[in-house]
Amino acid sequence: MRQSSDRTLINIIRNFLRFGYIGIGQSFRKTLLIIIIFSSLASCAYKPVVDTAGRSGTFSENKAHEITNDIQHCKKLAKNNTSFLGNIIFWIGSVEAETQYQKIYRKCLINRGHSVLN
């Protein structure tokens, strides 16, 4: 009788540990999936704030009349030169916690003479 109760206890402990491990794994997978989804959405949702009344200092005249064309061009340029994995790796190593997409987008607008505030 003693031996069967020990086996039952061992089976209960094994089942508890096994299901506990699966639960931790599923929790980790869900958390990782949520992080990946939000980071991908964050890179797509970046909208720079551009001061259209001022000049960035690189040009002698105001370039705000070309802002719509420049935003479309810079967005396409940034999208074509980044990848999902590259954005995540860049974000992990970035001090400002920005993606590669955001950096290229911002740099493109600044080099075209716009004053980007964020």
PATI-895345 format. One record per residue (C-alpha): residue in one letter; chain; z, x, y. Coordinates in Angstrom, 3 decimals. Each point is the difference from the previous one (the first is absolute). Example, Ala and Ser with C-alpha at 12.3 -4.5 7.8 and 13.67 -1.06 7.14 Angstrom:
+------+------+----------+----------+----------+
! code ! unit !        z !        x !        y !
+------+------+----------+----------+----------+
!    A !    A !    7.800 !   12.300 !   -4.500 !
!    S !    A !   -0.660 !    1.370 !    3.440 !
+------+------+----------+----------+----------+
//
This chain:
+------+------+----------+----------+----------+
! code ! unit !        z !        x !        y !
+------+------+----------+----------+----------+
!    M !    A !    0.000 !    0.000 !    0.000 !
!    R !    A !    0.808 !    2.816 !    2.339 !
!    Q !    A !   -3.416 !    1.615 !   -0.444 !
!    S !    A !   -1.987 !   -3.144 !    0.894 !
!    S !    A !    2.044 !   -0.590 !    3.177 !
!    D !    A !   -0.654 !    3.624 !    1.052 !
!    R !    A !   -3.718 !   -0.490 !   -0.539 !
!    T !    A !    0.069 !   -3.196 !    2.029 !
!    L !    A !    1.818 !    1.767 !    2.831 !
!    I !    A !   -2.478 !    2.878 !   -0.113 !
!    N !    A !   -2.912 !   -2.438 !    0.077 !
!    I !    A !    1.530 !   -1.825 !    2.974 !
!    I !    A !    0.423 !    3.286 !    1.892 !
!    R !    A !   -3.549 !    1.103 !   -0.855 !
!    N !    A !   -1.439 !   -3.323 !    1.159 !
!    F !    A !    2.033 !    0.138 !    3.207 !
!    L !    A !   -1.142 !    3.529 !    0.797 !
!    R !    A !   -3.596 !   -0.752 !   -0.893 !
!    F !    A !   -0.201 !   -3.111 !    2.139 !
!    G !    A !    1.930 !    1.684 !    2.801 !
!    Y !    A !   -2.502 !    2.839 !    0.000 !
!    I !    A !   -2.926 !   -2.403 !    0.115 !
!    G !    A !    1.641 !   -1.835 !    2.890 !
!    I !    A !    0.373 !    3.216 !    1.970 !
!    G !    A !   -3.619 !    0.897 !   -0.751 !
!    Q !    A !   -1.270 !   -3.391 !    1.153 !
!    S !    A !    2.093 !    0.199 !    3.145 !
!    F !    A !   -1.392 !    3.442 !    0.763 !
!    R !    A !   -3.570 !   -1.182 !   -0.625 !
!    K !    A !    0.456 !   -2.990 !    2.294 !
!    T !    A !    1.480 !    2.181 !    2.734 !
!    L !    A !   -2.816 !    2.525 !   -0.331 !
!    L !    A !   -2.594 !   -2.777 !    0.091 !
!    I !    A !    1.550 !   -1.485 !    3.147 !
!    I !    A !    0.007 !    3.414 !    1.714 !
!    I !    A !   -3.645 !    0.560 !   -0.902 !
!    I !    A !   -1.043 !   -3.452 !    1.232 !
!    F !    A !    1.844 !    0.323 !    3.313 !
!    S !    A !   -1.289 !    3.511 !    0.630 !
!    S !    A !   -3.571 !   -1.113 !   -0.622 !
!    L !    A !    0.456 !   -2.999 !    2.289 !
!    A !    A !    1.579 !    2.152 !    2.673 !
!    S !    A !   -2.979 !    2.334 !    0.083 !
!    C !    A !   -2.407 !   -2.914 !    0.338 !
!    A !    A !    2.040 !   -1.774 !    2.651 !
!    Y !    A !    0.251 !    2.848 !    2.520 !
!    K !    A !   -1.069 !   -1.085 !    3.468 !
!    P !    A !    0.328 !    2.644 !    2.676 !
!    V !    A !    1.322 !   -0.972 !    3.413 !
!    V !    A !   -2.455 !    1.344 !    2.550 !
!    D !    A !    0.677 !    0.175 !    3.734 !
!    T !    A !   -3.314 !   -1.258 !    1.381 !
!    A !    A !    0.955 !    0.426 !    3.662 !
!    G !    A !    0.699 !    3.710 !   -0.128 !
!    R !    A !   -1.791 !    3.171 !   -0.982 !
!    S !    A !    1.094 !    2.453 !   -2.650 !
!    G !    A !   -0.676 !    3.007 !    2.222 !
!    T !    A !   -2.983 !    1.271 !   -1.959 !
!    F !    A !   -2.600 !   -1.910 !    2.011 !
!    S !    A !   -0.382 !   -0.466 !    3.738 !
!    E !    A !   -0.940 !   -3.696 !   -0.239 !
!    N !    A !    1.484 !   -2.982 !   -1.795 !
!    K !    A !   -1.339 !   -0.543 !   -3.557 !
!    A !    A !    1.556 !   -3.445 !   -0.567 !
!    H !    A !   -3.368 !   -1.773 !    0.187 !
!    E !    A !   -0.916 !    1.600 !   -3.350 !
!    I !    A !    3.251 !   -0.906 !   -1.772 !
!    T !    A !   -1.449 !   -2.668 !   -2.347 !
!    N !    A !   -2.750 !    2.271 !   -1.282 !
!    D !    A !    2.412 !    2.945 !   -0.325 !
!    I !    A !    2.591 !   -2.042 !   -1.936 !
!    Q !    A !   -2.631 !   -1.202 !   -2.483 !
!    H !    A !   -1.466 !    3.470 !   -0.414 !
!    C !    A !    3.395 !    1.726 !   -0.414 !
!    K !    A !    1.216 !   -2.637 !   -2.463 !
!    K !    A !   -3.072 !    0.484 !   -2.176 !
!    L !    A !    0.243 !    3.782 !    0.296 !
!    A !    A !    3.671 !   -0.021 !   -1.057 !
!    K !    A !   -0.650 !   -2.398 !   -2.880 !
!    N !    A !   -2.889 !    2.083 !   -1.349 !
!    N !    A !    1.995 !    3.247 !    0.096 !
!    T !    A !    3.229 !   -1.118 !   -1.665 !
!    S !    A !    1.060 !   -1.184 !   -3.419 !
!    F !    A !    2.958 !   -1.991 !   -1.251 !
!    L !    A !    1.556 !    2.950 !   -1.817 !
!    G !    A !   -0.728 !    2.324 !    2.914 !
!    N !    A !    1.791 !   -2.382 !    2.370 !
!    I !    A !    3.089 !   -0.091 !   -2.221 !
!    I !    A !    0.132 !    3.794 !   -0.395 !
!    F !    A !   -0.550 !    0.497 !    3.742 !
!    W !    A !    2.700 !   -2.604 !    0.800 !
!    I !    A !    2.543 !    1.735 !   -2.260 !
!    G !    A !   -0.585 !    3.348 !    1.721 !
!    S !    A !   -0.250 !   -1.387 !    3.528 !
!    V !    A !    2.909 !    0.481 !    2.392 !
!    E !    A !   -0.991 !   -3.118 !    1.981 !
!    A !    A !   -0.509 !   -2.060 !   -3.211 !
!    E !    A !   -3.611 !   -0.754 !    0.868 !
!    T !    A !   -2.954 !   -0.275 !   -2.320 !
!    Q !    A !   -3.107 !    2.130 !    0.113 !
!    Y !    A !   -1.933 !   -3.113 !    1.063 !
!    Q !    A !    2.239 !   -0.462 !    3.056 !
!    K !    A !   -0.258 !    3.649 !    0.990 !
!    I !    A !   -3.808 !    0.071 !   -0.199 !
!    Y !    A !   -0.287 !   -3.334 !    1.814 !
!    R !    A !    2.304 !    1.121 !    2.833 !
!    K !    A !   -1.603 !    3.450 !    0.316 !
!    C !    A !   -3.485 !   -1.553 !    0.167 !
!    L !    A !    0.998 !   -2.320 !    2.858 !
!    I !    A !    1.740 !    2.800 !    1.893 !
!    N !    A !   -3.023 !    2.277 !   -0.345 !
!    R !    A !   -2.215 !   -2.785 !    1.340 !
!    G !    A !    2.098 !   -0.025 !    3.163 !
!    H !    A !    2.381 !   -2.929 !   -0.589 !
!    S !    A !    3.723 !    0.138 !    0.654 !
!    V !    A !    1.660 !   -1.040 !   -3.302 !
!    L !    A !    3.676 !   -0.928 !    0.376 !
!    N !    A !    1.098 !   -0.236 !   -3.636 !
+------+------+----------+----------+----------+
//
